Amino acid sequence: MRQTPFAATPDGVRVTVRVTPSAATNRVQGLMSTDSDTTILKIAVTAAPENGKANAAVIKLLAKLWRIPESAIAVHRGETDRRKVLHLRGDTATLMSDLISWLETQK
């Protein structure tokens, strides 16, 4: 099983997430494992799942938490699904280090 929702790519990091739209608050809910033994980052946002509002809220939340520009985060796969893969553009080693450190503070 992959222990983190993060996967290195040549130009950044991919993050597997599961989004709950129309929630009471914007927050990271923690990690979960899937049937395929993949680790996913669970996220709740108050935005409705219409016209990309929930995706924008996820990007805004994660950009703030991870202290990276919103423009560096894009939905790579799953634009209209609850389960998405986000792509973070930047230096792979720096992003992975920062994300793993952030994940350790969430435990």
VMD Tcl script that draws the C-alpha trace (Angstrom):
set ca {
  {0.00 0.00 0.00}
  {1.21 3.49 -0.82}
  {1.49 5.19 2.57}
  {0.88 8.74 1.34}
  {-1.46 10.26 -1.23}
  {1.57 11.82 -2.95}
  {3.37 10.53 -6.05}
  {6.43 12.18 -7.57}
  {6.36 13.17 -11.25}
  {9.12 14.74 -13.37}
  {7.55 18.20 -13.04}
  {5.99 18.07 -9.57}
  {3.72 15.87 -7.49}
  {0.37 14.16 -8.03}
  {-2.04 14.02 -5.10}
  {-4.98 11.62 -4.92}
  {-7.94 13.18 -3.09}
  {-11.56 12.41 -2.26}
  {-13.73 15.51 -2.02}
  {-16.93 15.96 -0.03}
  {-18.68 19.06 -1.40}
  {-21.39 21.05 0.41}
  {-19.81 20.27 3.79}
  {-20.12 22.37 6.94}
  {-16.49 23.56 6.81}
  {-13.46 23.60 4.53}
  {-10.94 21.17 5.97}
  {-8.70 18.19 5.41}
  {-10.42 15.24 7.06}
  {-7.44 12.89 7.02}
  {-6.29 9.86 5.07}
  {-8.19 6.82 3.87}
  {-7.24 3.61 2.09}
  {-9.05 2.34 -0.98}
  {-9.83 -1.19 -2.08}
  {-6.79 -0.99 -4.37}
  {-4.54 -0.20 -1.39}
  {-4.03 3.42 -2.41}
  {-3.93 6.16 0.21}
  {-6.21 9.13 -0.44}
  {-6.39 12.55 1.19}
  {-9.98 13.26 2.26}
  {-11.10 16.87 1.88}
  {-14.36 18.61 2.72}
  {-15.36 21.94 1.18}
  {-18.43 24.12 1.64}
  {-18.76 24.83 -2.08}
  {-21.39 23.04 -4.13}
  {-20.31 20.61 -6.85}
  {-21.42 22.82 -9.69}
  {-19.52 24.74 -12.36}
  {-16.16 23.81 -10.84}
  {-16.85 25.60 -7.54}
  {-15.88 22.62 -5.38}
  {-12.67 22.08 -7.38}
  {-11.75 25.74 -6.95}
  {-12.42 25.50 -3.21}
  {-10.18 22.43 -2.92}
  {-7.38 24.18 -4.77}
  {-7.74 27.31 -2.63}
  {-7.72 25.28 0.61}
  {-4.68 23.20 -0.33}
  {-2.74 26.18 -1.69}
  {-3.22 27.94 1.64}
  {-2.32 24.88 3.73}
  {0.71 24.00 1.64}
  {1.79 27.61 1.03}
  {1.99 27.29 -2.72}
  {0.31 29.41 -5.41}
  {-3.16 28.34 -6.49}
  {-1.87 28.52 -10.07}
  {0.54 25.66 -9.29}
  {-2.37 23.25 -8.59}
  {-4.58 21.76 -11.28}
  {-7.09 18.94 -11.51}
  {-5.28 16.27 -13.51}
  {-8.05 13.66 -13.48}
  {-11.59 13.45 -12.08}
  {-12.86 16.95 -12.77}
  {-16.47 15.91 -12.07}
  {-15.83 12.98 -9.69}
  {-15.43 13.00 -5.93}
  {-12.13 11.16 -6.38}
  {-9.58 13.33 -8.13}
  {-5.91 13.43 -8.93}
  {-4.40 16.88 -8.53}
  {-1.11 17.92 -10.08}
  {1.18 20.29 -8.20}
  {3.73 21.92 -10.48}
  {7.16 22.71 -9.10}
  {10.40 21.17 -7.94}
  {9.59 17.54 -7.20}
  {12.08 17.04 -4.37}
  {11.07 20.23 -2.57}
  {7.34 19.58 -2.95}
  {7.63 15.96 -1.76}
  {9.70 17.00 1.25}
  {7.29 19.80 2.17}
  {4.21 17.61 1.70}
  {5.59 14.72 3.74}
  {6.53 17.17 6.51}
  {3.01 18.65 6.39}
  {1.48 15.18 6.52}
  {3.53 14.33 9.62}
  {2.06 17.36 11.41}
  {-1.46 16.07 10.68}
  {-1.07 12.90 12.74}
}
mol new
graphics top color blue
foreach p $ca { graphics top sphere $p radius 0.5 }
foreach p [lrange $ca 0 end-1] q [lrange $ca 1 end] { graphics top cylinder $p $q radius 0.2 }
display resetview
